[in-house]
């Protein structure tokens, strides 16, 4: 008795650009800036995650399994208070994100002018 075995099709995700190097969605930086821009005193980490998930759901965008990890990675990469200065995406004096010292807990905040400069620079790099 002979059985015809067919291998299942292999689906591979195509990795290109920054998404493959950083392990995440390159749009996260812009989305994070948009969420924090609305809150001048910053937001707790949990509220940032909820707002970003809600925005993705409202826009019918994909929410990857490691979405929160990707958000955290982007925040730390562009945070002035980053514990790992070697892994920063920009200099500390130009970093768009920071953790306000006057607040208790894990609060994330934004320097709007630095964020605009960073996003303008990234869009210029894409041209």
C-alpha positions in Angstrom: 0.0 0.0 0.0 1.6 3.2 -1.1 0.7 6.6 0.4 1.4 9.8 -1.4 3.0 12.2 1.1 2.9 15.8 0.2 4.9 18.3 2.2 2.9 21.2 3.6 3.6 24.5 1.9 6.2 26.5 3.6 5.3 30.1 4.3 8.1 32.4 5.1 7.9 35.9 6.3 9.8 38.2 4.1 12.2 40.4 6.2 13.2 43.7 4.7 14.5 47.0 6.0 14.3 48.0 9.6 11.6 45.5 10.6 14.1 42.6 10.2 17.0 44.4 12.0 15.0 45.5 15.0 12.6 42.6 15.1 9.5 44.8 15.0 7.2 46.9 12.9 8.9 50.1 11.8 5.7 52.1 12.2 5.8 51.7 16.0 7.9 54.7 16.5 5.4 57.0 14.8 2.5 55.4 16.6 4.2 55.8 20.0 4.9 59.4 19.3 1.3 60.0 18.3 0.0 58.4 21.5 2.4 60.3 23.8 1.9 63.6 22.0 -1.6 63.8 23.4 -0.4 63.6 27.0 2.1 66.3 27.9 2.8 64.9 31.4 3.2 61.3 30.1 1.3 58.1 30.4 1.9 55.0 32.4 3.4 52.1 30.4 0.2 50.1 30.7 -1.9 52.9 29.3 0.5 53.4 26.4 0.1 49.7 25.5 -3.7 49.8 25.8 -3.9 53.0 23.6 -1.6 51.5 20.9 -3.6 48.3 20.8 -6.9 50.2 20.6 -5.5 52.4 17.8 -4.4 49.3 15.9 -7.8 47.6 16.4 -9.7 50.7 15.3 -7.6 50.9 12.1 -7.8 47.2 11.5 -4.1 46.7 11.6 -2.2 43.6 12.6 -1.3 43.2 16.3 1.6 40.8 16.5 2.1 38.5 19.4 5.1 40.4 20.6 3.6 43.8 20.0 4.2 45.0 23.6 7.8 43.8 23.4 8.3 45.7 20.2 6.9 48.9 21.7 9.1 48.5 24.8 12.2 48.0 22.6 11.4 51.1 20.5 10.9 53.2 23.7 14.1 52.1 25.3 16.1 52.6 22.1 15.0 56.2 21.8 14.8 57.0 25.5 17.1 59.6 27.1 17.2 57.6 30.3 18.2 54.4 28.5 20.4 52.1 30.7 22.2 50.9 27.6 23.7 53.9 25.8 25.3 51.7 23.2 22.0 50.5 21.9 20.4 53.9 21.6 19.0 55.0 18.3 20.1 58.6 18.8 22.1 60.8 21.2 20.6 61.3 24.7 20.2 65.0 24.1 18.1 64.3 21.0 16.1 61.4 22.4 12.4 62.0 22.0 11.3 59.8 25.0 12.1 60.1 28.7 10.8 58.9 32.1 9.7 61.9 34.2 11.5 61.9 37.6 8.6 63.7 39.4 6.2 60.8 38.8 6.0 57.5 40.6 5.8 54.3 38.6 6.6 53.5 35.0 5.6 56.7 33.2 6.6 57.4 29.6 6.7 60.9 28.3 7.7 62.7 25.1 9.7 65.8 24.1 7.5 66.8 21.1 10.1 69.0 19.3 12.7 66.2 19.5 10.2 63.7 18.2 9.3 65.8 15.3 12.9 66.3 14.4 13.6 62.5 14.6 10.5 61.6 12.5 11.4 64.3 9.9 15.0 62.9 9.8 13.7 59.3 9.3 11.3 60.3 6.5 14.1 62.1 4.8 16.2 58.9 5.0 13.5 57.0 3.3 13.5 59.2 0.2 
